[in-house]
Amino acid sequence: MTSSRRLFLSIFGSVGLLSAALLVACSGNKPGPDTVAVVDGEKISVDAFERSILLMPRFDPRRKGLPAIRQHLESLIENKLLSEYAESEGLDKDPRIQKRKAWIRDNAMVEQLFKELVVKKVQVTDEELRKAFVKYNTKIHARHIFAKTENEAEEIYEALQNGADWDSLAAQTFGDSVLAANGGDLGWFTFGEMDPDFEAACYSLPVGQISRPVHTRFGWHIIRVEDKKVNPILTESDFAKNYKKLERIVRSRKENALANAYVSRLMTPLRVTLKGKAFAFLVHKAQKYFGKPDQQRRFPKPVFRDEQVLSFAESLEPYRNEVLVEYRGGQWTIGDFLDRLEAMPPAERPRLNSPGSLRRGIKFMIRDAFLAKEARKRGLQNHPYVRSEVNLWYEDTMARLVKKQIADTIRVTEEEIRQYFQAHPEKYGQPEKVKIREILAGDSTTAVQLLARVKAGENFAKLARRYSKRAWAAKRGGEFPFFARGSYGKIGLLAFQHKVGDWVGPVKVRGGYSIFQVTGHRDPYLPPMDDELHQRVERDLRALKFKAAYGKLVRQLKAASKIVVADSTFRRVAEEVGGKDFEFMVVRKIKGP
């Protein structure tokens, strides 16, 4: 038995949570200024740390500021430790891990290619932003009629010119019931909210005029502008306030145009052809296996899990050599497609049983394969960004596999479920509760005097309204609602130590001196444990055991490892990251037709 296996088998039965992040002021073997931490000789670079927290934050959303960023760093450290442990357990040997790793690498290479060929070349001028600002202050109300082909769009345009009714044509052409019913009404919009080509046509059209067919990435459109609202007063302060938003919109559009042009130059000579017969066969098999798509359910998009894809691929084993795609100099068979599909993360996969989604998915898979090939020609597989992205994904994946291994080993007995259920009425039923009435006096002398007066028979509620410093209770004549253990600090603790009718105090608390009487008590109540409640208790108990086991494993791995964190670098980076615009820190891939 390996030492790591013995370590894993020894982690159960302990309680405790994860320790606080290990942050030390480094002396000796001090990390460089580009390094936040070193875990067993493996660096966590400043660049990787910043990118990971902006793109995939690993902290409790209830935490803010430095504690949240500190928790993120600890998570990265834990992932490195768990990754080493997973390798010692052989969890990295699964062929699916290697396939997914290759996909992640290709994806990161395409992102880096986008940066080098597009992002670095795009410049946004002040003149472009001021023109955009004018459009941004013009709101447009428009309708459109959609057509899939240019010929169809020309026929619709000609019909409208010859007096055809707009609403009738819209009802005939739209598959969307809402747009069919409202005549393609898009409501009001402004700059940056529509497809750039569609938007440009709207801004150039006079109110009431019908456009000639306009081509966008979605298809063809006939547009009618219903109205325009122009803000006549444009100020420098408004321009400055909207500068970042306008710059993002203009930059994104220029980047997309440049990327589309590059993809077009790359892909057009390849003459990619989807083989109709093989494609129809693939759709037929997918619909037979997964069922026909729910036309009413567009969101959330159904996700095809790894097990489903593997099983589907096995059912198509006799047809793997059928040619699905041809291009100049090569081809993809159904088997090639299925292998690439298996490598993709589930959320990235097309809907296999939807012809439209599958067609687009194959198109993008082909595109990305050739973009990755171009990136590899430039040696981008060795770029620091690519290597960092692959490492972050790999360590995150290995950590999830270790967590799954722990979860699969957790065992819960019926007796443990029964005991946990009975010990936690506050979670599954009604906990024990008490009720009090209280007067909070400003000083001890007044509190003693008031206690004597109420014991002598004076009206408690009147005295509470007159003298109590606890305003909300004073309004209620000093009455507290029933409360459970853990409420109201010291007086709550004392209330549970006394019987109904007992007087307590004076007790020094924040704000003064409390005197109170216990006026009610409710025993804890647990409902009968039905199947649903049994499952909930078992789930909670498993989560508790997992937390203890996982925490112990992490502590043992930390104790056996050398972890050095450059505290000054961490704090500097934390300040920089905390000031960045989280909402728009996203990395895009090259997209194209």
C-alpha positions as CSV (number, residue, x, y, z in Angstrom):
1,M,0.0,0.0,0.0
2,T,1.4,3.4,-1.0
3,S,1.9,6.1,1.6
4,S,-0.6,8.3,-0.2
5,R,-3.2,5.5,-0.1
6,R,-2.6,5.1,3.7
7,L,-3.0,8.8,4.0
8,F,-6.3,8.7,2.2
9,L,-7.6,5.8,4.2
10,S,-6.7,7.6,7.5
11,I,-8.6,10.8,6.9
12,F,-12.0,9.6,8.1
13,G,-13.4,10.1,11.5
14,S,-11.9,13.5,12.2
15,V,-13.7,16.7,12.5
16,G,-12.6,20.2,11.6
17,L,-12.7,22.7,8.8
18,L,-10.0,23.9,6.4
19,S,-7.3,25.9,8.1
20,A,-6.8,29.6,7.3
21,A,-4.7,30.4,4.3
22,L,-0.9,29.9,4.9
23,L,0.6,33.4,4.2
24,V,4.1,34.0,5.4
25,A,6.6,36.8,4.9
26,C,9.3,35.0,2.9
27,S,12.9,34.7,3.9
28,G,15.3,32.6,2.0
29,N,14.3,31.1,-1.3
30,K,12.2,34.2,-1.7
31,P,9.9,34.1,-4.7
32,G,10.5,36.7,-7.5
33,P,8.3,39.7,-8.0
34,D,6.3,37.9,-10.6
35,T,5.3,35.1,-8.2
36,V,2.6,35.1,-5.6
37,A,3.3,31.6,-4.1
38,V,5.5,28.5,-4.5
39,V,4.0,25.1,-3.7
40,D,6.6,22.3,-3.6
41,G,8.7,24.2,-6.2
42,E,5.6,24.9,-8.4
43,K,5.0,28.6,-8.9
44,I,1.7,30.5,-8.9
45,S,2.6,33.5,-11.0
46,V,1.1,36.9,-10.6
47,D,-0.4,36.7,-14.1
48,A,-2.0,33.3,-13.5
49,F,-3.4,34.5,-10.2
50,E,-4.9,37.7,-11.6
51,R,-6.4,35.9,-14.6
52,S,-7.9,33.0,-12.5
53,I,-9.6,35.3,-10.0
54,L,-11.1,37.5,-12.7
55,L,-12.3,34.6,-14.9
56,M,-13.0,31.8,-12.4
57,P,-13.1,33.2,-8.8
58,R,-12.8,30.5,-6.1
59,F,-14.2,32.2,-3.0
60,D,-17.4,32.4,-1.0
61,P,-19.5,35.2,-2.7
62,R,-20.3,36.4,0.8
63,R,-16.7,37.4,1.3
64,K,-15.5,40.7,0.1
65,G,-12.2,42.4,-0.4
66,L,-8.9,41.0,0.8
67,P,-10.5,38.0,2.7
68,A,-12.1,36.9,-0.6
69,I,-8.9,37.2,-2.6
70,R,-7.0,35.4,0.2
71,Q,-9.4,32.5,0.0
72,H,-8.9,32.4,-3.7
73,L,-5.2,32.0,-3.3
74,E,-5.7,29.3,-0.7
75,S,-7.9,27.4,-3.2
76,L,-5.2,27.6,-5.9
77,I,-2.7,26.2,-3.3
78,E,-5.0,23.4,-2.3
79,N,-5.6,22.5,-6.0
80,K,-1.9,22.2,-6.5
81,L,-1.6,19.9,-3.5
82,L,-4.6,17.8,-4.5
83,S,-3.3,17.6,-8.1
84,E,-0.1,16.0,-6.8
85,Y,-2.1,13.7,-4.6
86,A,-4.4,12.7,-7.5
87,E,-1.3,11.8,-9.6
88,S,0.0,9.6,-6.8
89,E,-3.4,7.8,-6.8
90,G,-3.3,7.4,-10.6
91,L,-6.4,9.5,-11.2
92,D,-4.6,11.3,-14.1
93,K,-4.4,8.1,-16.1
94,D,-8.0,8.2,-17.4
95,P,-7.8,8.7,-21.2
96,R,-10.7,11.1,-21.0
97,I,-8.6,13.5,-18.9
98,Q,-5.9,13.5,-21.6
99,K,-8.4,14.2,-24.4
100,R,-10.0,17.0,-22.4
101,K,-6.6,18.4,-21.6
102,A,-5.8,18.6,-25.3
103,W,-9.1,20.4,-26.0
104,I,-8.3,22.9,-23.2
105,R,-4.9,23.5,-24.7
106,D,-6.3,24.0,-28.2
107,N,-8.9,26.4,-26.8
108,A,-6.3,28.4,-25.0
109,M,-4.1,28.5,-28.1
110,V,-7.0,30.0,-30.1
111,E,-7.6,32.6,-27.4
112,Q,-3.9,33.6,-27.6
113,L,-4.1,33.7,-31.4
114,F,-7.0,36.1,-31.0
115,K,-4.9,38.3,-28.8
116,E,-2.0,38.4,-31.1
117,L,-3.8,38.8,-34.4
118,V,-6.7,40.9,-33.3
119,V,-6.5,42.5,-29.9
120,K,-3.0,43.9,-30.3
121,K,-3.9,45.4,-33.7
122,V,-7.1,47.2,-32.8
123,Q,-7.0,50.9,-31.9
124,V,-10.0,53.0,-31.0
125,T,-9.8,56.7,-31.8
126,D,-11.5,59.6,-30.0
127,E,-13.3,60.4,-33.3
128,E,-14.9,56.9,-33.4
129,L,-16.0,57.3,-29.8
130,R,-17.6,60.7,-30.3
131,K,-19.6,59.3,-33.3
132,A,-20.7,56.4,-31.2
133,F,-21.7,58.8,-28.4
134,V,-24.0,60.6,-30.8
135,K,-25.7,57.3,-31.8
136,Y,-25.8,56.3,-28.2
137,N,-28.0,59.3,-27.5
138,T,-30.4,58.3,-30.3
139,K,-33.0,55.7,-29.4
140,I,-34.7,53.8,-32.2
141,H,-38.0,51.9,-32.4
142,A,-38.0,49.5,-35.3
143,R,-39.7,46.4,-36.8
144,H,-38.2,43.8,-39.1
145,I,-39.2,40.8,-41.2
146,F,-36.7,38.0,-41.2
147,A,-35.7,35.8,-44.2
148,K,-33.2,33.0,-44.4
149,T,-32.0,33.7,-47.9
150,E,-31.4,36.8,-50.0
151,N,-33.9,35.6,-52.7
152,E,-36.6,35.2,-50.1
153,A,-35.8,38.7,-48.7
154,E,-36.0,40.3,-52.1
155,E,-39.4,38.7,-52.7
156,I,-40.7,40.1,-49.4
157,Y,-39.3,43.5,-50.2
158,E,-40.9,43.5,-53.7
159,A,-44.3,42.4,-52.1
160,L,-44.1,45.3,-49.7
161,Q,-43.4,47.7,-52.5
162,N,-46.5,46.4,-54.3
163,G,-48.7,47.1,-51.3
164,A,-48.6,43.8,-49.3
165,D,-49.6,44.2,-45.6
166,W,-46.5,44.2,-43.3
167,D,-48.2,42.4,-40.4
168,S,-49.5,39.6,-42.6
169,L,-46.0,39.0,-44.1
170,A,-44.5,39.1,-40.6
171,A,-47.0,36.5,-39.4
172,Q,-46.2,34.2,-42.3
173,T,-42.4,34.4,-42.0
174,F,-41.6,34.4,-38.2
175,G,-41.3,31.1,-36.4
176,D,-41.3,33.1,-33.1
177,S,-44.9,33.4,-32.0
178,V,-44.4,36.8,-30.3
179,L,-42.7,38.4,-33.3
180,A,-45.3,36.9,-35.6
181,A,-48.1,38.4,-33.5
182,N,-46.6,41.9,-33.1
183,G,-45.4,42.3,-36.7
184,G,-41.7,41.9,-35.8
185,D,-41.7,44.7,-33.3
186,L,-38.3,45.0,-31.6
187,G,-39.2,47.9,-29.3
188,W,-36.8,50.6,-28.5
189,F,-33.0,50.2,-28.6
190,T,-29.8,52.2,-28.9
191,F,-26.2,51.9,-29.9
192,G,-24.5,48.6,-29.0
193,E,-27.7,46.6,-28.4
194,M,-28.2,45.1,-31.9
195,D,-26.1,43.4,-34.6
196,P,-23.8,46.1,-36.0
197,D,-25.1,45.8,-39.6
198,F,-28.7,45.8,-38.5
199,E,-28.1,48.8,-36.3
200,A,-26.3,50.7,-39.0
201,A,-29.2,50.3,-41.4
202,C,-31.6,51.5,-38.7
203,Y,-29.6,54.7,-38.0
204,S,-29.4,55.5,-41.7
205,L,-33.2,54.9,-42.4
206,P,-35.7,57.8,-42.1
207,V,-38.7,57.2,-40.0
208,G,-41.4,55.2,-41.8
209,Q,-39.2,54.1,-44.7
210,I,-38.7,50.4,-45.5
211,S,-35.1,49.2,-46.1
212,R,-33.8,47.0,-48.9
213,P,-32.7,43.5,-47.6
214,V,-30.0,43.9,-44.9
215,H,-27.6,41.0,-44.3
216,T,-26.5,40.1,-40.8
217,R,-24.9,37.0,-39.2
218,F,-28.4,35.8,-38.5
219,G,-29.8,36.0,-42.1
220,W,-31.6,38.7,-44.0
221,H,-33.9,41.5,-42.8
222,I,-36.4,44.0,-44.1
223,I,-36.4,46.9,-41.6
224,R,-39.0,49.6,-40.9
225,V,-38.1,52.4,-38.4
226,E,-41.1,53.4,-36.5
227,D,-39.7,56.3,-34.5
228,K,-36.5,58.0,-33.3
229,K,-35.8,59.9,-30.1
230,V,-32.7,62.1,-30.2
231,N,-31.2,63.7,-27.0
232,P,-30.5,67.2,-28.3
233,I,-28.1,68.1,-25.4
234,L,-24.7,66.3,-25.5
235,T,-22.2,67.2,-22.8
236,E,-18.6,66.4,-22.1
237,S,-19.5,65.1,-18.7
238,D,-21.9,62.6,-20.2
239,F,-19.3,61.6,-22.8
240,A,-16.8,61.0,-20.0
241,K,-19.3,59.0,-17.9
242,N,-20.0,56.6,-20.8
243,Y,-16.5,56.5,-22.2
244,K,-15.6,53.0,-21.0
245,K,-18.8,51.5,-22.1
246,L,-18.6,53.1,-25.6
247,E,-14.9,52.1,-25.9
248,R,-15.8,48.5,-25.1
249,I,-18.6,48.4,-27.7
250,V,-16.5,50.0,-30.5
251,R,-13.4,47.9,-29.6
252,S,-15.5,44.6,-29.6
253,R,-17.0,45.4,-32.9
254,K,-13.6,46.2,-34.5
255,E,-12.1,43.1,-33.0
256,N,-15.0,40.9,-34.3
257,A,-14.7,42.4,-37.8
258,L,-11.0,41.8,-37.9
259,A,-11.4,38.2,-36.5
260,N,-14.2,37.5,-39.0
261,A,-12.0,38.6,-41.9
262,Y,-9.1,36.4,-40.7
263,V,-11.3,33.4,-40.3
264,S,-12.8,34.0,-43.7
265,R,-9.4,34.1,-45.3
266,L,-8.4,30.9,-43.5
267,M,-11.6,28.9,-44.2
268,T,-12.8,29.9,-47.6
269,P,-10.0,28.2,-49.6
270,L,-10.6,25.0,-47.7
271,R,-14.1,24.6,-49.2
272,V,-15.6,22.8,-46.2
273,T,-18.6,20.7,-47.1
274,L,-20.9,18.9,-44.7
275,K,-22.1,15.6,-46.3
276,G,-25.9,15.8,-46.3
277,K,-26.5,12.0,-46.1
278,A,-24.1,11.4,-43.2
279,F,-25.4,14.5,-41.4
280,A,-29.0,13.4,-41.7
281,F,-28.1,9.9,-40.5
282,L,-26.3,11.4,-37.5
283,V,-29.3,13.6,-36.6
284,H,-31.7,10.7,-37.0
285,K,-29.6,8.5,-34.7
286,A,-29.3,11.3,-32.1
287,Q,-33.0,12.0,-32.1
288,K,-33.7,8.2,-31.7
289,Y,-31.2,8.0,-28.9
290,F,-31.9,11.3,-27.0
291,G,-35.4,12.1,-28.3
292,K,-36.5,15.0,-30.4
293,P,-35.6,18.5,-29.1
294,D,-38.1,20.4,-27.0
295,Q,-38.9,23.3,-29.3
296,Q,-40.4,25.3,-26.4
297,R,-37.4,24.9,-24.2
298,R,-34.6,27.1,-25.4
299,F,-33.0,28.0,-22.0
300,P,-31.3,26.5,-20.2
301,K,-29.7,24.6,-23.1
302,P,-29.7,20.9,-22.5
303,V,-26.2,19.5,-21.6
304,F,-25.0,16.1,-22.9
305,R,-22.9,14.6,-20.2
306,D,-19.8,12.5,-20.7
307,E,-21.6,9.2,-20.0
308,Q,-24.3,10.0,-22.5
309,V,-21.9,10.9,-25.2
310,L,-19.8,7.8,-24.6
311,S,-22.9,5.6,-24.8
312,F,-24.1,7.3,-27.9
313,A,-20.7,6.9,-29.5
314,E,-20.7,3.2,-28.8
315,S,-24.1,2.9,-30.5
316,L,-22.5,4.4,-33.6
317,E,-19.4,2.1,-33.7
318,P,-20.4,0.4,-37.0
319,Y,-20.7,3.8,-38.7
320,R,-17.5,5.5,-37.5
321,N,-15.8,5.4,-40.9
322,E,-18.7,7.3,-42.7
323,V,-17.4,10.6,-44.1
324,L,-19.2,13.5,-42.4
325,V,-17.2,16.5,-43.5
326,E,-14.9,17.1,-46.5
327,Y,-12.5,19.9,-47.1
328,R,-9.6,20.6,-49.4
329,G,-6.9,18.1,-48.4
330,G,-8.8,16.1,-45.9
331,Q,-12.0,14.9,-44.2
332,W,-13.7,14.1,-40.9
333,T,-15.5,10.9,-40.4
334,I,-18.3,10.4,-37.9
335,G,-15.7,8.8,-35.7
336,D,-13.5,11.9,-35.9
337,F,-16.5,14.0,-34.9
338,L,-17.4,11.8,-32.0
339,D,-13.8,11.7,-30.7
340,R,-13.7,15.6,-30.7
341,L,-17.2,15.7,-29.2
342,E,-16.0,13.5,-26.3
343,A,-13.0,15.8,-25.7
344,M,-15.2,18.9,-25.3
345,P,-16.5,20.0,-21.9
346,P,-20.3,19.2,-21.7
347,A,-21.3,22.9,-21.7
348,E,-19.5,23.5,-25.0
349,R,-21.2,20.6,-26.9
350,P,-23.9,21.3,-29.5
351,R,-27.4,19.8,-29.1
352,L,-26.9,16.6,-31.0
353,N,-30.6,16.0,-31.6
354,S,-31.2,19.5,-33.0
355,P,-30.2,19.8,-36.8
356,G,-29.6,23.6,-36.5
357,S,-27.5,23.3,-33.4
358,L,-25.6,20.3,-34.6
359,R,-24.8,22.0,-38.0
360,R,-23.5,25.1,-36.2
361,G,-21.6,23.0,-33.8
362,I,-19.8,21.0,-36.5
363,K,-19.0,24.2,-38.3
364,F,-17.4,25.8,-35.2
365,M,-15.6,22.6,-34.4
366,I,-14.0,22.6,-37.8
367,R,-13.2,26.3,-37.6
368,D,-11.6,25.9,-34.2
369,A,-9.6,22.9,-35.3
370,F,-8.0,24.9,-38.1
371,L,-7.4,27.9,-35.9
372,A,-5.6,25.7,-33.4
373,K,-3.5,24.3,-36.2
374,E,-2.5,27.9,-37.1
375,A,-1.8,28.6,-33.5
376,R,0.4,25.6,-33.3
377,K,2.4,26.7,-36.4
378,R,3.2,29.8,-34.4
379,G,4.4,27.8,-31.4
380,L,1.6,29.1,-29.2
381,Q,1.3,25.7,-27.4
382,N,4.4,26.9,-25.4
383,H,3.1,30.4,-24.7
384,P,3.0,31.2,-21.0
385,Y,-0.7,32.0,-21.2
386,V,-1.5,28.7,-22.8
387,R,0.6,26.7,-20.3
388,S,-0.9,28.5,-17.4
389,E,-4.5,27.9,-18.6
390,V,-3.9,24.2,-19.1
391,N,-2.3,24.0,-15.6
392,L,-5.2,25.8,-14.0
393,W,-7.7,23.5,-15.7
394,Y,-5.7,20.4,-14.9
395,E,-5.3,21.2,-11.2
396,D,-8.9,22.1,-10.9
397,T,-10.0,18.9,-12.6
398,M,-7.6,16.8,-10.4
399,A,-9.0,18.5,-7.3
400,R,-12.5,17.6,-8.3
401,L,-11.6,14.0,-8.9
402,V,-10.0,13.8,-5.4
403,K,-13.2,15.3,-3.9
404,K,-15.3,12.7,-5.8
405,Q,-13.0,9.9,-4.5
406,I,-13.6,11.1,-1.0
407,A,-17.3,11.5,-1.5
408,D,-17.6,8.0,-3.0
409,T,-15.9,6.6,0.1
410,I,-18.2,8.3,2.6
411,R,-20.5,5.8,4.4
412,V,-23.6,6.8,6.5
413,T,-25.5,4.3,8.7
414,E,-29.2,4.3,9.6
415,E,-28.3,4.8,13.2
416,E,-26.1,7.8,12.4
417,I,-29.0,9.3,10.4
418,R,-31.4,8.8,13.3
419,Q,-29.1,10.3,15.8
420,Y,-28.2,13.3,13.7
421,F,-31.9,13.9,13.0
422,Q,-32.8,13.9,16.7
423,A,-29.9,16.1,17.6
424,H,-30.9,18.9,15.2
425,P,-34.6,19.8,15.6
426,E,-33.6,23.3,14.6
427,K,-32.9,22.0,11.0
428,Y,-35.6,19.5,10.6
429,G,-38.5,20.6,12.9
430,Q,-38.9,23.2,15.6
431,P,-36.2,23.7,18.2
432,E,-36.7,24.3,21.9
433,K,-37.8,27.9,22.4
434,V,-38.5,30.3,25.3
435,K,-40.2,33.6,25.7
436,I,-39.3,36.5,28.1
437,R,-40.4,40.0,29.0
438,E,-37.7,42.4,29.8
439,I,-36.8,46.0,31.0
440,L,-33.4,47.3,30.0
441,A,-32.4,49.9,32.5
442,G,-29.6,52.5,32.0
443,D,-27.9,51.6,35.3
444,S,-27.8,48.9,38.0
445,T,-29.5,51.0,40.7
446,T,-32.5,51.7,38.5
447,A,-32.6,48.0,37.4
448,V,-32.8,46.8,41.1
449,Q,-35.5,49.3,41.9
450,L,-37.6,48.3,38.8
451,L,-37.2,44.6,39.7
452,A,-38.5,45.3,43.2
453,R,-41.5,47.2,41.8
454,V,-42.6,44.5,39.4
455,K,-42.2,41.8,42.0
456,A,-44.4,44.0,44.3
457,G,-47.1,43.9,41.7
458,E,-46.7,47.0,39.5
459,N,-47.8,46.7,35.9
460,F,-44.8,45.4,34.0
461,A,-45.9,46.6,30.6
462,K,-46.3,50.2,31.7
463,L,-42.9,50.2,33.4
464,A,-41.3,48.7,30.3
465,R,-42.8,51.3,28.0
466,R,-41.6,54.1,30.3
467,Y,-38.1,52.9,31.3
468,S,-36.8,50.3,28.9
469,K,-33.9,51.3,26.7
470,R,-34.6,48.6,24.2
471,A,-37.0,50.6,22.0
472,W,-38.6,47.8,20.0
473,A,-39.3,45.7,23.1
474,A,-40.6,48.8,25.0
475,K,-43.2,49.4,22.4
476,R,-44.4,45.8,23.0
477,G,-44.5,46.3,26.8
478,G,-41.2,44.5,27.1
479,E,-42.4,41.3,25.4
480,F,-40.0,39.3,23.4
481,P,-41.2,36.8,20.8
482,F,-40.4,33.1,21.3
483,F,-36.7,32.5,20.4
484,A,-34.3,29.5,20.1
485,R,-30.9,28.9,21.6
486,G,-28.2,31.3,20.4
487,S,-30.5,34.3,20.3
488,Y,-30.0,37.6,22.3
489,G,-26.6,36.8,23.7
490,K,-26.2,36.6,27.5
491,I,-29.9,37.1,28.3
492,G,-30.9,34.4,25.8
493,L,-28.4,32.0,27.4
494,L,-29.7,32.7,30.9
495,A,-33.3,32.4,29.8
496,F,-32.7,28.7,28.8
497,Q,-31.2,28.1,32.3
498,H,-34.4,29.1,34.1
499,K,-38.0,27.9,34.5
500,V,-41.1,29.7,33.4
501,G,-42.0,32.3,36.1
502,D,-38.4,32.9,37.2
503,W,-37.1,36.4,37.5
504,V,-33.5,37.1,36.4
505,G,-31.3,40.1,36.9
506,P,-30.0,42.6,36.9
507,V,-27.7,41.3,34.1
508,K,-25.0,43.7,32.7
509,V,-25.4,43.7,28.9
510,R,-24.5,46.1,26.1
511,G,-26.7,49.2,26.5
512,G,-27.4,48.8,30.2
513,Y,-28.7,46.3,32.9
514,S,-31.4,43.8,32.0
515,I,-34.1,42.4,34.3
516,F,-36.5,39.8,32.8
517,Q,-38.9,37.1,33.5
518,V,-39.2,33.8,31.6
519,T,-42.9,33.8,30.5
520,G,-43.1,30.8,28.1
521,H,-41.4,27.6,27.0
522,R,-41.9,25.3,24.0
523,D,-40.4,21.8,23.8
524,P,-38.5,20.9,20.6
525,Y,-40.6,19.2,17.9
526,L,-39.5,16.7,15.2
527,P,-41.9,15.6,12.5
528,P,-42.0,11.9,11.5
529,M,-39.1,11.1,9.2
530,D,-40.6,10.3,5.8
531,D,-38.5,9.3,2.7
532,E,-37.9,12.9,1.6
533,L,-36.7,14.0,5.0
534,H,-34.6,10.9,5.3
535,Q,-32.8,11.8,2.1
536,R,-32.3,15.4,3.3
537,V,-30.7,14.2,6.6
538,E,-28.5,11.7,4.9
539,R,-27.4,14.3,2.4
540,D,-26.6,16.8,5.2
541,L,-24.7,14.1,7.2
542,R,-22.7,13.1,4.1
543,A,-21.8,16.7,3.5
544,L,-20.6,17.1,7.1
545,K,-18.5,13.9,6.9
546,F,-17.1,15.0,3.5
547,K,-16.1,18.4,4.9
548,A,-14.3,16.8,7.8
549,A,-12.5,14.2,5.7
550,Y,-11.5,16.8,3.0
551,G,-10.3,19.2,5.6
552,K,-8.1,16.6,7.3
553,L,-6.6,15.5,3.9
554,V,-5.8,19.1,3.0
555,R,-4.2,19.8,6.4
556,Q,-2.0,16.7,6.1
557,L,-1.0,17.6,2.6
558,K,0.0,21.1,3.7
559,A,2.0,19.7,6.6
560,A,3.9,17.4,4.2
561,S,4.6,20.2,1.7
562,K,6.7,23.3,1.4
563,I,4.5,26.3,0.8
564,V,5.9,29.8,0.5
565,V,3.7,32.8,-0.1
566,A,5.1,36.2,-0.9
567,D,2.9,38.2,1.3
568,S,4.0,41.6,0.0
569,T,3.4,40.5,-3.6
570,F,0.0,39.0,-2.7
571,R,-1.1,42.2,-1.0
572,R,0.0,44.3,-3.9
573,V,-1.7,42.1,-6.5
574,A,-4.9,41.9,-4.3
575,E,-5.1,45.7,-4.3
576,E,-4.7,45.8,-8.1
577,V,-7.2,43.1,-8.7
578,G,-9.7,44.7,-6.3
579,G,-9.7,47.8,-8.4
580,K,-10.4,46.1,-11.8
581,D,-13.7,45.9,-13.6
582,F,-14.8,42.4,-12.8
583,E,-17.9,42.5,-15.0
584,F,-16.0,42.9,-18.3
585,M,-12.8,40.9,-17.7
586,V,-13.5,38.1,-20.3
587,V,-11.2,36.5,-22.9
588,R,-12.9,35.9,-26.3
589,K,-12.0,33.4,-29.0
590,I,-11.7,34.2,-32.6
591,K,-15.2,34.0,-34.1
592,G,-16.1,33.9,-37.7
593,P,-18.5,32.9,-40.4
